[in-house]
Structures are given as C-alpha cells and as structure tokens.
Amino acid sequence: MCVMYDLVIRRARLVDREGVYDIAISNGVVELVSRRVSERGVEEIDAGGGLVTPVFVNPHLHLCKVYTFEMIGGDALKYYHGGGMGSSIRAIELASKVKEKYDEKWIIANVRRALKEALRFGTLYIRGFADVDSKARLEGVKTLLKTKEEFKEYISLQVVAFPQDGIVREPGAEELLYKAVELGADIVGGIPWIEDSDEDEWKHIEVAFNIAKEYNRDVAMLVDDAGDPTLRTTEKLARATLKHGWINRVTAHHARAMALYPDTYTRKLARQLRKAGISVIVDPHTGPLHARVDLLLEENVNVALGQDDIVDAYYPYGRNNMLEVAFLASHIMWWTTPDKIKIIYDMVTWRAAKAMGLKDYCRRVMEGCKADLLVHGYPTLRELLLNHEAPRYVIKNGKIIVENKYITEVKSSANTERNL
Ligand SMILES: [Zn+2]
C-alpha cells in the first residue's frame, strides 16, 4: 500500500454527519474525508469512533492577570459576585492593587502556563486582554506580545490593549493606548461603563474608535458589567460602531446588565447589535448575571463563550479548557437538550472564531479546510461536555502537537451511530 498523505485519522466521527470516516491530511490541509481512505499516511491515528472537531477558540481572556488570585485574596470576588453585582466597580478597584507590582518578569511565567494549558486542551485561538493604565503601564501588553511570538507556531493570540480602569477617569490611559497599539497590540479595548458620567462614556468610546481607525484595528469592549439596569454602554457601542462604519469589527463582552433590561428594549438593542455586526461574548460562569443569549441568537446576533478569567481576583478557577466553560454554561443557562448542546459547542468553536474575525477557521471538518483539529476520546458532543477532558490529540497545520496519553481508548456507553 503506498503512502500518500502526511497524516490519516481513521474511524473518526464528525459533528454534522452520521457514521465513521477517515480523514486524510497533507500540507496542513484536509484533502479527503471518506468512509475509507485506502492510501496510508506517514502518520496514522486511530480515532476509534471518537469525535474529530475543529480546534477550540477562546475570544475573551484577561491573560495578563492569570494566576494572580493568591496575590489579591478573595475580597474582590466578594464584591464582584456578591449583592447582585451591584458593587463590581469596587472589585475592579481592589483588583487593580496587584498592578502596582506589575512586571513582565513575573507575569510572563503565568502567561506561559496559561498558554500551555490552552495547548493541552486544544484552545488554539485566543483573544487575550492586557491591562493598560497608570499602574500596569505597558507591562501586560509587552508580555503578551512576547508570548504571542513565542507560541505563534501553535497558538494564534490576539492582544487587546485594555484600559481596565477607564480612559477619561484614568490619567494617561489614552496615551498608553496609543503606545500599546504602536508596540503591536492587535485590538483596541475599552470599558466605557466604568466612567463617571454619560458624557465620559461617549468620550471613552470615541477615543477608542479614533485609535482603531487611525491604526486599522478591531475593537473589543467590556460593556455594562454590573448589576445595574440603567447601564447603556452596549447600546452606545452599537451606535458608535454604526456611526464609524466599523461593521463586523467589534466585540461586546459581558453586557451583564442586559439580564435586567425589559424585553422590548433588549430586542431593540439586539437589532442594533446585528446591524453593527457586533458579536457578544458571554461568560456565565464568572458572574451571577449574563447577557440574554437566547434572545440575541433569536435576533441573529452572533454570541460566543469566553473563559474570561483564570485564577485571578474575579474568578478562582479556569484552565483555558473551553469544554469546561461549555459544561458550566450548559448548567447555568439550563441548556441540556441535544440541540442546545450543539449551540453551546458552536459558541466555543465557529461562533467564537467569527467573533474574532478569523478568516481561515473552518466551521466543520471538510475537504479543503485547514487541518487544525482535535481528536476526542468520546463520540458525542454530550459526552464531550459531560467529561470536559483534554482531547487525545491536538493537531495544528496537519501536525500532531499534543498527545494526551492518559486517554487510551474511546469511552462510550452509547455506541451509537448518531452524534447526539
Ligand atoms: Zn472579562
């Protein structure tokens, strides 16, 4: 039998097709998906009936703060999660203390650890936020840009210059944002709801769009991240996006106050978000409120899930494991039926990729798509979420980059032909 492909994955299940397939890969591209590929690969994997999917995508991670929980303790958590999120601004103030000690020297070890976790769990696209303010200065941005380069063969990292403490209320933040983008930050961040007045919120958004337009960057803003139904920066962001013509280039993160809005207003807002091509990133596991995922999807707004935090002042857990995030979301939203589980899976794969503007991400495993794939130890999406384990193999550009050896065979009680 002649060797023809770089890699052949045998007996794989696919999310959108019934039955078992062989997947043949050469030059980093899926060349053939067929019931039986007769030619051999230089390397071969027996998926044993396990699912093969595109890699996971994490569109929201405060990457400069990972593993800082011990430095701050639990006080910020008390304010962020307690009392219906009415005091989340106090949490941000407390958490910002750690930034007085910000130094690339210690941050970098934490960032590397989080990215290695991402590799282990097959999360190969990440939008990482780095704080930019008078305390953090540019230490977070520099660290993320350095690790982006270090990991570039494996992980595509988008670096967001994020003015965590505001732009108007934080002296020097605007200048630091300019500098961050000049250093190479990919995305202009924002957090308009933290400003002291309506006027300052608008000003905050305008400054961010001015930088984005001058340097041709996308925009990512944390909006209305508190239990206050009067917050309206999600709408302001949508209106500014339309005004500046930045359609399909903006993400809105959190928008937790949406949970407290009346339905009529939320639908109106959703229509504006759709018009502006804004994707909404939610993280139901990191706060007691979350945006109206059901309603947004009904109005055709793209919604994705993010990890948000890893062991920091706002959240004491997190592993860059998007199946874990999906598992938690499934409970918090009570989305447990097969069709809802499928949507949750979409929100950590192609919907997250769409939010990040990834052009070459393949929505499904098919001929011609980039071979950035995961070979899982389970045959159905439900079992993927149930176990939220690392995949058996992580494949990048057609090459095996991670093999998680502790999973040796496909574990399934339901040896069914169906995927759900
Ligand atoms: Zn966040």
Residues whose N, C-alpha, C, O or C-beta is under 5 A from the ligand:
A	BS01	ZN	D308
